Amino acid sequence: MSAEEKQPEAAAQAPAGEVKTETQAADKKEEKAAAPTKIEKGANCPVCNKSMKKKWYYRNNKYYCCKGCWQTDFKKSKTEAEKKPA
């Protein structure tokens, strides 16, 4: 191989600064995937304060005693969100 043939190969390689940023981004993605957030189930429903020992309903990263409590909380948060920007 001549020197002219080797030059395109050297140009195809990324500079060292760009390689580091790509590996750092890959490392951050691996850390996020390796450490998921754990959500703890409370003893009582956040809406009605009933005990959740036997049955529970999980929705939107929260635990509720039933579907009705989830809907109540969802409607409440939705109305608060509508009022907040105004």
N, C-alpha and C positions, 0 to 999 in steps of 0.2 A: 504494500500500500504506500502511496505517496502522501506527502504532507497535505496536498489539496483534498484528498479523500477523507482525511481525518478531521478536517475543519468542520464539515457539516455535522459530524457526530458531536463535536464539542459544542456547537451552537444549539443542538437539540436538547442538551442537558440544561435543566433549570439552574439558575444561580442559587448559591447556598442559602441566601436570605429567604427566598421563596419556599425552599424545601422545609426550612424550620417552621415557618408559619403553617404549612399544611400538616406537618406532623403534630404541631401543638393543637391545631383544630381537631385532628383525629383523636388525640389524647383526651381532650375535653368531652368529646362525644362519648368516648368509652367510659369516662368517669360518670357521666349522667346516666348511661345505661347500666352501669354496675351498681349505682346507689339509688334505687327508686325510693320515693318518699313513702313512708308507711303511715297510714291513717289509722288511728286507734278508734275503736268503737266505744262510745261512752256507755255508761250504765243506764242512762235515761234519755228519752227522746228530747231533742232541743226545742221542739214546738210545744208539746203537751206535757212533758216531764213524766211520761209513763215509763215503767221499767221495760227494758228490752232484753230480758234474760232468755226467753224462749224464741220469740220471733222478732225479726227486724227487716227493714227495707233500706237498701243502699242505692243512693242516686246522687250524682254530681258531687262526689267526694265527701258525702255526709251520710250518716246513718239515721233512720227514722223508724218509729214503731209501726207505721203503716203507710200506704200510698196516699191516703188523705192528708196526713201531716206533711208529706213531701209537697203535695200540690198547694197546700196552704202557704208553706214557706216559699215556694216558687213564685206564687202570685204576689206575695208580700215583697219579695226582692225585686220583682219586675216593676211593681208600682213605685218603689223607692228609686229605681234606676231611671224611670221616666221623669220623676220630680227633680232629681238631682241636677241635670244640666240646665234646667229652666231657671 
